[in-house]
């Protein structure tokens, strides 16, 4: 993939930001970017190849606002 989407990627399951203060949310984001969660039991490797829709492919679904 292009545009900085080359892996490896790690999916974190999951952070509910509505339960966090702004400071806690920013700390989770900082820790995620720094890779601090990568070896956690709630993280797993993710292959994005073929999983992302290009703009115009996806349209709208029940998950879209």
Secondary structure by P-SEA (a helix, b strand, c coil): ccccccccbbbbcccccccccaaaaaaaaaaaaaccccccccbbbbbcccccccccccccccccc
